[in-house]
Amino acid sequence: MKNNVEKMALILLVSLTVIGFVLIFTSGQIGEMFGNIALEQNGGGMATIDYERVYATTTTNVRTAGSILALVGGFGLLLSGYTYYQRLYPS
């Protein structure tokens, strides 16, 4: 039972880290996509400052969410690696 829980935790933490890095590296494209969607919803024309606000805000929000996920996943991986090391080499 303990090994199964450890495997699931490891899979979850690796997934969180990978998802976080993917969000970080694709945040610009996601922001551009949301800017284009806002442009289409306004009939194909809107002020440049409004488009830039949607683009920049979305990019920043996605990058922040990705950073949090990568940080939590990476920290969890470090902790699980430490507990695994402690189990292999007891003091």
N, C-alpha and C positions, 0 to 999 in steps of 0.2 A: 504494500500500500504506500509506504513512504517513497519508494522509488518512482511510483506512478505519479505521485504528487510533485515530486522534484522534476520529472520530465515535463509535466504540464506547465509548471512554473517557468521552466527554462524556455519552452516553446512560446509562452505568452510574453516573456521578457524580450526574447529575440524579435518577436513580431512587433512589439511596441517600438523597439529601437529602429527596426527597418522602416516601419511606417512613418516614424518621426523624421528620419533622414530623407525619405521620399517626399514628404510634405515640405521640408526645408528646401530641397533642390528644385521642386516644381512650383514653388509659391509664386514666382513671377508669371508663369504660364496660367496658373489658376486666377491670379489677379487680372491678367489681360482678358481671360475668358469672361469673368464677371463684368469687367468694363465694357466689353462688346455686347453682353446681354443687356446691360443698362442702356447702351446706345440704341439697340434695337427696340427696346421697350419705349423709348422716347421718340419713336418715329424716325430713327436714323440720324438725328441731329441733336446735339446738346452742347452746352458750353464746355470748353476744354478743361476748365478748372473742375467741373463736376465729374467729367470722365476721369481725370487724374486723381480726384479724391476717392472715387470708387476703386480704381486700380490700386492706389497706394494703400488704402485702408485694408482691402482684402488681402493684398500681399503680406502686409504686416501681421494681420490676424492669423493667416495660415502659417507663416513662419514662426510665430510665437507658439501656436499649438504644436507644430512639429518639434520645436525645441523642447517643449515640456515633455512630450512623449519620448523623445530620444534621451532626455536626461533621466527620466524615471526608469526607462528600460535599461539604460546603461548602468545606472546605479544599482538596480536590482541584479543585473548580471554580475557586477563586481561582488555584491554581497553573497550571491549564490556560489560564485567561484571560491570565495573565501571559506564558506561553510563546507564546500566539497573538499577543499585543501585541508581543512581542519579534520575532516573525517578520514582522509587518506593518511595524514601524518599527525596523529594525536601527540600532544606534548607530555 
